[in-house]
Amino acid sequence: DQELFFHATCALGEGRQWMRALPLLQEAQQRRITPDVSCYTAAIRAFSQGTQPSHTLWLLNDIISIQLQPTERAYEAAIRSCGELGEWKRALAYLDYMFQEGQGTFP
């Protein structure tokens, strides 16, 4: 059930158990449960709080490649991860893509 995977992924993120988030998404796919954007966003946030910011970027690219619309929170976590990795050009590209897709708002 998609909702169960979403809540489990959120709990992993809140508990800073980011290393378990990716296997959970993979298990969902093996069970023929397609994770929705909320599941991916929860996993992205979990990774952005851990020590693997590159996984955050991989997951955001995965969302885009399967034609789901990333949330503003997913972009925020990915842009923060870009900063941690020193990848400012990628951060600007995500920011640009976010505004092109109508996700971003100016304060």
Protein Blocks (a to p, Z undefined) as FASTA:
>chain_A
ZZlmmmmmmmmmmnopmklmmmmmmmmmmnopacdfklmmmmmmmmmmmmblklmmmmmm
mmmmnopacdfklmmmmmmmmmmnopaklmmmmmmmmmmnomaccZZ
